[in-house]
Structures are given as C-alpha cells and as structure tokens.
C-alpha cells in the first residue's frame, strides 16, 4: 500500500476519469465503424487503466505533504 500526497491523488484521479470520459464521449459521438478503429481508441484508455491501478493499491492515507 502506498501513501500519496493530495497532488498525486488529484493527478492520478484526473487522468483516470478524464480518459474514461473522453473514450465514452468519442464512442457516443462517432461510433467506431470497424474493429481496427475500436482497437485504436482503446489504446488511449491504457494510461487511465494504469492510473486507476495506482489508485486501487493506494492506502487510505492521503497526505498534504509533498514527496
């Protein structure tokens, strides 16, 4: 379990949820017409998945200190 500062928590959370929101909006506005386009869009989701993984394994202690 890792302790994150409030800035790390905000950055990781912002990247995670912004990536998911952008993928949802892009699929709703312009649905993929072929399988290759769907695969290309899912590549942009990988930083969000990594940041979500970091937040999953964070401990409940979010500090106000800078590391």
KETI-899609 format. One record per residue (C-alpha): residue in three letters; x, y negated, z negated. Coordinates in steps of 0.05 Angstrom, whole numbers, padded with zeros to 5 digits, always signed. Example, Ala and Ser with C-alpha at 12.3 -4.5 7.8 and 13.67 -1.06 7.14 Angstrom:
// residues 2
ALA+00246+00090-00156
SER+00273+00021-00143
This chain:
// residues 67
UNK+00000+00000+00000
UNK+00026-00068+00019
UNK+00014-00136-00013
UNK+00001-00190+00038
UNK+00002-00265+00030
UNK-00060-00304+00047
UNK-00028-00328+00112
UNK-00012-00257+00135
UNK-00082-00235+00117
UNK-00113-00292+00158
UNK-00068-00279+00218
UNK-00079-00204+00219
UNK-00153-00212+00209
UNK-00158-00266+00263
UNK-00121-00223+00314
UNK-00162-00161+00296
UNK-00231-00192+00301
UNK-00216-00240+00357
UNK-00191-00184+00402
UNK-00253-00143+00388
UNK-00299-00203+00400
UNK-00264-00221+00466
UNK-00270-00149+00490
UNK-00344-00147+00474
UNK-00357-00214+00508
UNK-00317-00194+00570
UNK-00355-00129+00577
UNK-00423-00163+00568
UNK-00409-00219+00617
UNK-00372-00179+00670
UNK-00382-00103+00662
UNK-00325-00060+00690
UNK-00342-00032+00758
UNK-00291+00023+00759
UNK-00254+00066+00709
UNK-00187+00030+00722
UNK-00216-00037+00702
UNK-00243-00007+00637
UNK-00174+00020+00622
UNK-00141-00046+00635
UNK-00188-00081+00588
UNK-00176-00031+00533
UNK-00101-00048+00535
UNK-00118-00117+00507
UNK-00151-00083+00447
UNK-00086-00050+00424
UNK-00059-00110+00384
UNK-00127-00113+00349
UNK-00123-00040+00331
UNK-00053-00048+00303
UNK-00074-00108+00261
UNK-00135-00070+00236
UNK-00089-00013+00216
UNK-00045-00061+00177
UNK-00105-00088+00141
UNK-00133-00018+00125
UNK-00069+00000+00089
UNK-00064-00065+00051
UNK-00075-00063-00023
UNK-00129-00104-00055
UNK-00078-00157-00077
UNK-00076-00217-00031
UNK-00027-00266-00060
UNK-00019-00340-00049
UNK+00057-00334-00047
UNK+00098-00336+00016
UNK+00145-00278+00030
